Amino acid sequence: MTPTITPATIEDLLSRVPRSSYVDGAFLGGTPELDVVDPATGEALTQVVDADAASVGMSALDAAVAAQDEWAQTLPRERSEILRRAYELCHERADDLAALMTLEMGKPLAESYGEVTYGAEFLRWFAEEAVRQPGRFRHAPSAEEAVLTVARPVGPSLLITPWNFPLSMGTRKIGPALAAGCTVVLKPAQKTPLTSLALMSILAEAGLPRGVVNCVVTSDSKTLSSTLMADARLRKVSFTGSTGVGRTLLAQASEHVLRTSMELGGNAPFLVLPSADIDTAVDAAMLGKFRNNGEACTAANRFYVHSSVADEFTRGLVERTRGLVVGPGIDSGTTLGPLIDEDAVAKVEELVADAVERGARVVTGGERGTGGSGDRAGGGFFYSPTVLADVPREARVNHEEIFGPVAPVVVLDDIDEMVSAANDTEFGLMAYVAGEDLGEVTAVTQRLQAGIVSVNIGVASDPSAPFGGVKESGMGREGSHEGLAEFLETTYVRLPL
C-alpha cells in the first residue's frame, strides 16, 4: 500500500532535494531560476539552478577525465560493491524517489514505486556484471603463440536521459558505465531533474569517488552536447530520446568517431491474432498502452486486430479503458495521470482530430480531462483515456508516436496484412502479439521488424534482457550482458608461449 502524500510531506521532500548540478563530488549551488513544473497542476513545484551549459559542462568533463584512470583501475569487486550499495539505498529511499517522480513527471504513485524497483535493479544487475567482464585466452592455431583478448573501459561518457522514466533511464546507463570502469557526465531532462539529483546523493553515499559521476542540469541541451562532443577526451555518448535528436547527435559523434548507443523513437504495433484469448489480450493491451500515462517509447501505438475477434476485443478494451481513473498521480485512486506538458496534450488532440477527420470513431474519451475533482479540477495537462475505432491505415496515429493515452484500433482480415501493416514504419523498437496458437504466434514473431517482441504480456522491459531497437529506433542495447559491452573496448594481445 502506497503512503499518502500531503502538502506538508511534499514541502519537506522538496526541501531535502539538491537543486543544482553535481560536479566533482559536490553540488555547485547557485540561484535557482529554472522551474520544475508539476504536470498535475501546471504550476511550478520548485526551481533548480540552470547551469551554464558550456562552462559547467566542461567542468564536469574535466572531472570525469581526471577520475577516469583511477576508476578504470579500481578492482571490479569494489565497483560491484558500490553499485550494490546504491541499489540498497534506492530501496531505502523508495518513498522519496517515487514521490519525486510522480510530482515532476505525473505518473501514478504506484507506478513510480514500480519504477524504483525496476530502476534499482539495473544497479544490482550491473553490480553482478562488473565482476564478470569478458576475456579469452587461447592458442593461435598456426603459431606457437597465444591470443589474449581483454576488455577495457571506453572512457568518459556522456549520458543523456529523457523525462518519462526519470530514475530508470539514469540507472540503465550509469550502471553499466560504472561497472565497465567508465566515468560519466549525466544530462537529465530539463523537465525532470529532481530524481537525477537525488540519485547523485545516493551514489555519493554509496561510496562513489568524486568525479566518477557528474550531473549537469541545464535548459541548454544543445550547447552542452555540442561542447562536450567536440572535445576529443569524450569517448562515448548514450542517448535516449527522439529519432530527430538522435540523428543530430550521430552526426556530431562522427567528428571524433565516438562510440554511440541510441535508443530512439518507437511506433509499437499490437497484433491481436485469431487465436488470441481476449481477456489475456485486453490485459496486455491495457498495460502496453496506458502504463506511464501512455508516455513510453515502448507503448502500444497502433492496434491491428483480426476481424474474427475485433468486436470482442474492442468491447473489452473500451470497458477497461472507461474504468481508468484520471487524476493527479499523488492521489491514491489515480490510475492515469497527466501528460508532461501542454504541448503533449495539444499533440494528442491533433492526432485524434486527424483520425476523426479521416473517418475514425471516438468510442470513449477523445477530449481533455479535468484532472480530478474539487480544488484539483481543471488544472494540469490531462487527456482522457481514448479508444478509436474504424481507424484508416493512412491516419497519422498509425505513423507517428502518440505518447499519450490513445488506442487506435484497425481491423484487418488477413494475418499477412497485419504483419505488413506492423512493419510499415521506419521504427522498430517494440511489438506486441496476442495469440494462443504456438505455430501462428511463432510465424508472426519471426517476421516482425522489432528489437523487442512481447507475446501476451503488456510489459517486456527487464534489466537482464537486452533493450533496443532496429531501423530508426536506434542502435546498441541496454541491459543484460550487451549493456555492459556498450561501454567496453576489446584489445587483442599477442603473446609468446
C-alpha positions in Angstrom: 0.0 0.0 0.0 1.4 3.4 -1.0 1.6 6.1 1.6 -0.5 9.3 1.4 1.3 12.4 0.2 0.2 15.6 1.7 1.3 19.2 1.0 3.4 19.1 4.2 5.3 15.9 3.1 5.8 17.5 -0.4 7.3 20.6 1.1 9.6 18.6 3.4 10.7 16.4 0.5 11.5 19.3 -1.8 13.5 21.0 1.0 15.8 18.0 1.1 16.4 17.5 -2.6 19.6 19.1 -4.2 18.7 21.8 -6.7 22.0 22.3 -8.6 24.4 20.5 -10.8 26.7 17.9 -9.3 30.3 18.1 -10.4 33.5 16.6 -9.0 31.7 15.3 -5.9 29.8 18.4 -4.9 26.6 20.2 -5.7 27.6 23.6 -7.1 24.9 25.7 -5.6 23.7 29.0 -7.2 20.4 30.8 -7.6 17.5 28.5 -8.6 15.6 30.1 -11.6 14.6 27.1 -13.7 11.0 25.9 -13.0 10.2 22.3 -12.4 6.6 22.1 -13.2 4.0 19.7 -11.7 2.1 18.4 -14.7 -0.9 17.7 -12.5 -1.4 21.4 -11.7 0.6 23.2 -14.4 2.4 25.2 -11.7 6.0 25.2 -10.5 6.9 22.7 -7.8 10.2 24.3 -7.2 13.2 25.8 -9.1 16.6 24.4 -9.8 19.8 26.2 -10.9 20.0 26.5 -14.6 23.7 25.7 -15.3 25.7 27.4 -18.0 25.9 24.6 -20.4 29.4 25.3 -21.8 31.3 26.2 -18.6 29.7 23.7 -16.2 29.6 21.0 -18.9 33.3 21.4 -19.4 34.0 21.3 -15.7 32.0 18.1 -15.5 34.0 16.6 -18.3 37.3 17.8 -16.7 36.2 16.0 -13.5 35.3 12.8 -15.4 38.6 12.8 -17.3 40.6 13.4 -14.2 38.9 10.5 -12.4 38.9 8.1 -15.4 42.3 6.3 -15.0 41.9 5.7 -11.3 38.3 4.5 -11.7 39.3 2.1 -14.5 42.0 0.6 -12.3 39.6 0.1 -9.4 39.0 -3.6 -8.7 35.8 -4.9 -10.2 34.7 -6.2 -6.8 35.0 -2.6 -5.4 32.9 -1.2 -8.3 30.4 -4.0 -7.8 30.0 -3.3 -4.1 29.4 0.4 -4.7 26.7 -0.4 -7.2 25.2 -2.9 -4.8 25.1 -0.3 -2.0 23.4 2.2 -4.4 20.8 -0.4 -5.2 20.1 -0.9 -1.5 19.9 2.9 -0.9 17.4 3.3 -3.7 15.1 0.9 -1.9 15.7 2.6 1.4 14.7 5.9 -0.2 11.8 4.4 -2.2 9.3 6.8 -0.7 11.3 9.9 -1.7 12.2 8.7 -5.2 8.6 7.6 -6.0 7.1 10.9 -4.8 9.7 12.9 -6.8 8.9 11.0 -10.0 5.2 11.4 -9.6 5.5 15.1 -8.7 7.8 16.1 -11.6 6.6 13.7 -14.3 2.9 12.9 -13.4 2.7 9.1 -13.4 0.5 7.4 -10.7 2.4 6.9 -7.5 2.0 3.1 -7.6 3.8 3.1 -11.0 6.5 5.3 -9.5 7.2 2.7 -6.9 7.4 0.2 -9.6 10.0 2.3 -11.3 12.1 2.5 -8.2 12.2 -1.3 -8.1 12.9 -1.5 -11.9 15.5 1.3 -11.8 17.3 0.0 -8.8 17.5 -3.4 -10.4 19.9 -2.1 -13.1 22.3 -1.2 -10.3 22.1 -4.7 -8.8 22.4 -6.4 -12.3 25.4 -4.4 -13.2 26.9 -4.9 -9.8 26.9 -8.5 -10.7 28.1 -7.9 -14.3 31.1 -5.8 -13.0 32.9 -8.9 -11.8 32.2 -10.9 -14.9 33.8 -8.9 -17.7 34.6 -10.8 -20.8 38.1 -12.0 -21.8 39.6 -15.0 -23.6 43.0 -16.8 -23.8 43.7 -19.4 -26.5 46.5 -20.9 -28.6 46.9 -19.3 -32.0 46.0 -22.1 -34.5 49.0 -21.6 -36.8 51.8 -20.4 -34.5 53.5 -21.1 -31.2 51.9 -18.1 -29.7 48.8 -17.2 -27.7 45.9 -14.9 -28.4 44.7 -12.9 -25.4 41.6 -10.7 -25.6 40.9 -8.3 -22.8 38.0 -5.8 -22.3 38.8 -2.2 -21.3 36.5 0.7 -20.5 35.7 3.0 -23.4 36.3 6.1 -21.2 34.5 9.3 -20.3 30.9 9.0 -21.4 28.0 11.5 -21.9 24.7 10.0 -20.9 21.5 11.9 -22.0 18.3 10.8 -20.5 14.6 11.6 -21.1 11.8 12.8 -18.8 9.4 9.9 -18.9 11.4 7.4 -16.7 13.5 9.8 -14.5 15.1 7.1 -12.4 15.4 4.0 -14.5 16.8 5.8 -17.6 19.6 7.1 -15.4 20.4 3.8 -13.7 20.1 1.9 -17.0 23.0 4.0 -18.4 25.0 4.8 -15.2 25.0 1.1 -14.0 26.9 -0.4 -17.0 29.2 2.6 -17.4 30.4 2.3 -13.8 30.6 -1.4 -13.9 32.8 -1.2 -17.0 35.1 1.4 -15.4 33.9 4.4 -17.3 33.3 7.9 -15.8 30.2 9.8 -16.6 28.6 13.1 -17.3 24.8 12.8 -17.0 22.5 15.2 -18.7 19.0 14.6 -17.2 15.9 16.0 -18.9 15.1 19.7 -18.1 11.6 18.8 -17.1 12.6 16.1 -14.5 15.9 16.9 -12.9 15.0 16.3 -9.3 15.1 12.5 -9.4 18.5 12.5 -11.1 19.9 14.9 -8.4 18.5 12.6 -5.7 20.3 9.7 -7.4 23.6 11.7 -7.3 23.2 11.9 -3.5 22.6 8.1 -3.3 25.7 7.3 -5.4 27.9 9.6 -3.3 26.6 8.0 -0.1 27.2 4.5 -1.7 30.9 5.4 -1.8 31.4 6.5 -5.4 34.7 8.6 -5.7 34.4 12.2 -6.7 34.4 13.0 -10.4 33.3 9.5 -11.4 29.7 10.6 -12.0 28.7 14.2 -12.7 25.3 15.6 -13.4 24.6 18.8 -15.4 21.2 20.4 -15.1 20.6 22.9 -17.8 18.0 24.2 -20.2 20.6 24.4 -23.0 20.9 20.8 -24.0 22.3 21.6 -27.5 25.2 23.6 -26.2 26.1 21.0 -23.6 26.1 18.1 -26.1 27.9 20.0 -28.8 30.5 21.4 -26.4 31.3 18.0 -24.9 31.2 16.0 -28.1 33.6 18.4 -29.8 36.2 17.5 -27.1 38.3 14.5 -28.1 38.6 13.4 -24.4 34.9 12.3 -24.5 34.8 8.8 -25.9 31.1 7.7 -25.7 27.6 9.1 -25.9 24.5 7.2 -24.9 21.2 8.9 -25.7 17.5 8.1 -25.2 15.1 10.4 -26.9 13.6 11.3 -30.3 15.0 10.0 -33.6 15.4 13.5 -34.8 17.8 14.5 -32.0 19.5 11.1 -32.3 20.3 11.8 -36.0 21.9 15.1 -34.9 24.0 13.5 -32.2 25.2 10.8 -34.6 26.4 13.4 -37.0 28.2 15.2 -34.2 29.7 11.9 -33.0 31.3 11.3 -36.3 33.8 14.2 -35.8 35.8 12.2 -33.2 34.3 8.7 -34.1 32.6 8.4 -30.7 31.1 5.2 -29.6 27.3 5.7 -29.6 24.3 4.0 -28.1 20.9 5.3 -29.4 17.5 4.4 -28.0 15.2 6.4 -30.2 11.6 6.7 -31.2 9.0 3.9 -31.3 5.8 3.1 -33.0 4.9 -0.2 -31.5 2.2 -2.4 -33.2 -0.1 -4.6 -31.1 -1.3 -7.6 -33.1 -4.4 -9.5 -31.9 -4.4 -12.8 -33.8 -7.4 -15.0 -34.5 -6.2 -17.4 -31.8 -6.0 -14.7 -29.1 -7.6 -15.2 -25.7 -9.4 -11.9 -25.4 -9.1 -11.5 -21.7 -5.3 -12.0 -21.9 -5.1 -9.7 -24.9 -7.0 -6.9 -23.2 -4.9 -7.3 -20.0 -1.7 -6.9 -22.1 -3.2 -4.1 -24.1 -4.1 -2.0 -21.1 -0.5 -2.3 -19.7 1.1 -1.8 -23.1 -1.0 1.3 -23.9 -1.8 3.1 -20.7 1.2 2.4 -18.4 3.2 5.5 -17.7 0.2 7.6 -19.0 1.0 6.2 -22.5 4.2 8.2 -22.5 6.7 5.4 -23.2 8.7 4.6 -26.3 7.6 1.0 -25.9 3.9 1.9 -25.6 1.5 0.1 -27.9 0.9 2.8 -30.5 -1.5 1.1 -33.0 -3.7 -2.0 -32.7 -4.1 -4.3 -35.6 -6.9 -6.7 -34.8 -8.1 -9.7 -36.8 -11.7 -9.3 -37.9 -12.7 -12.6 -36.4 -12.0 -11.2 -32.8 -12.3 -7.5 -33.4 -15.7 -6.9 -31.9 -15.0 -8.8 -28.7 -11.5 -7.3 -28.3 -12.7 -3.7 -28.8 -15.6 -4.2 -26.4 -13.2 -5.4 -23.7 -10.7 -2.7 -24.4 -13.3 0.0 -24.2 -14.8 -1.4 -21.0 -11.4 -1.5 -19.2 -10.4 2.0 -20.6 -13.6 3.5 -19.2 -12.6 2.1 -15.8 -9.4 4.1 -15.6 -9.4 6.9 -13.1 -7.8 10.2 -14.3 -6.3 12.5 -11.7 -3.1 13.7 -10.1 -0.6 10.9 -9.7 -0.2 11.6 -5.9 -3.9 10.6 -5.3 -4.1 7.0 -4.2 -7.0 6.2 -6.5 -5.5 7.5 -9.7 -4.7 5.0 -12.4 -3.9 7.5 -15.2 -2.1 10.7 -14.5 -1.4 13.9 -16.6 0.7 14.3 -19.6 4.0 16.0 -19.3 3.1 19.5 -20.6 0.7 21.5 -22.7 2.5 20.6 -26.0 1.9 16.9 -25.3 -1.8 17.4 -24.8 -2.0 19.5 -28.0 -0.2 16.8 -30.0 -2.6 14.1 -28.8 -5.6 16.3 -29.6 -4.1 16.9 -33.1 -3.6 13.2 -33.8 -7.1 12.3 -32.6 -8.7 15.1 -34.7 -6.8 13.9 -37.8 -8.0 10.3 -37.3 -11.7 11.5 -36.9 -11.4 13.7 -40.0 -10.3 10.6 -41.9 -13.3 8.5 -40.7 -12.4 7.1 -37.3 -14.9 7.0 -34.5 -14.3 8.0 -30.9 -15.7 5.1 -28.8 -14.6 6.5 -25.5 -12.6 9.6 -24.4 -11.4 11.9 -27.1 -11.1 15.0 -25.0 -9.1 16.8 -22.4 -9.5 15.5 -18.9 -10.4 17.6 -15.9 -7.7 16.2 -13.7 -9.7 15.3 -10.6 -12.4 16.9 -8.5 -12.8 19.7 -6.1 -9.9 22.1 -5.8 -7.8 19.9 -8.1 -10.3 20.0 -11.0 -9.4 21.9 -14.2 -5.7 22.3 -13.7 -2.8 20.4 -15.3 -2.2 18.6 -18.5 -4.8 15.9 -18.7 -6.2 13.9 -21.6 -9.0 11.3 -21.2 -8.1 7.7 -22.0 -9.3 7.2 -25.5 -10.2 4.3 -27.9 -10.7 5.0 -31.6 -12.4 2.5 -33.9 -12.6 2.3 -37.7 -9.2 4.0 -37.9 -8.0 4.1 -41.5 -4.5 3.0 -42.3 -3.4 6.4 -43.5 -4.3 8.2 -40.2 -1.4 9.9 -38.5 -1.9 7.9 -35.4 -0.6 4.9 -37.3 2.5 6.6 -38.4 3.5 8.9 -35.6 4.4 8.2 -32.0 1.3 9.2 -30.0 2.9 9.4 -26.5 -0.4 9.7 -24.8 -3.4 7.6 -23.7 -5.0 6.9 -27.2 -5.6 3.4 -28.6 -6.4 3.4 -32.3 -7.9 0.1 -33.5 -7.5 -1.0 -37.1 -9.4 -4.1 -38.2 -7.8 -6.4 -40.8 -8.9 -9.6 -42.4 -5.6 -11.3 -43.0 -2.6 -12.1 -40.8 -0.2 -11.3 -43.6 -1.8 -7.9 -43.9 -1.4 -7.4 -40.2 2.3 -8.2 -40.3 2.8 -5.9 -43.3 1.0 -3.1 -41.5 3.0 -3.6 -38.4 6.3 -3.4 -40.3 5.2 -0.4 -42.4 7.2 2.1 -40.3 10.7 3.5 -40.1 10.7 2.5 -36.4 11.4 -0.9 -34.9 11.7 -0.8 -31.2 8.8 -2.9 -29.7 6.0 -5.1 -31.0 3.2 -6.9 -29.1 1.5 -10.1 -30.2 -1.6 -11.7 -28.6 -2.4 -15.3 -29.6 -2.6 -18.8 -28.2 -1.7 -20.9 -31.3 2.0 -21.5 -31.0 2.6 -22.0 -34.7 0.6 -18.9 -35.5 2.4 -16.8 -32.9 5.8 -18.1 -33.9 5.3 -17.4 -37.6 4.3 -13.8 -36.8 7.0 -13.0 -34.3 9.7 -14.2 -36.7 8.5 -11.7 -39.3 8.2 -8.6 -37.1 10.9 -6.0 -37.5 11.4 -5.0 -33.9 14.2 -5.3 -31.4 11.7 -6.5 -28.7 8.6 -8.6 -29.2 6.3 -9.3 -26.3 3.8 -12.2 -26.5 0.6 -12.0 -24.4 2.4 -9.7 -21.9 2.0 -5.9 -21.7 5.4 -5.1 -20.2 8.6 -6.6 -21.5 11.4 -4.5 -20.1 13.8 -6.4 -17.8 17.3 -5.4 -16.7 18.6 -8.9 -17.5 17.4 -8.6 -21.1 18.8 -6.6 -24.0 16.7 -3.5 -24.7 16.9 -1.7 -28.0 15.5 -1.3 -31.5 16.2 -1.8 -35.2 15.8 0.6 -38.1 15.4 4.2 -37.0 14.6 3.2 -33.4 18.3 3.2 -32.6 21.5 1.2 -32.3 23.1 -0.7 -29.4 21.4 -2.4 -26.5 20.9 -1.5 -22.8 20.6 -4.0 -20.0 21.8 -7.7 -20.0 25.4 -8.6 -21.0 25.1 -6.4 -24.1 24.6 -3.3 -21.9 28.0 -3.8 -20.3 29.6 -4.4 -23.7 28.4 -1.0 -24.9 30.9 0.6 -22.5 33.9 -1.8 -23.3 36.5 -1.9 -25.9 38.3 -5.1 -26.9 42.1 -5.3 -27.1 43.9 -8.2 -28.6 47.4 -9.0 -27.2 49.7 -11.5 -29.0 51.9 -13.4 -26.5 54.7 -16.0 -26.9 54.1 -19.3 -25.4 
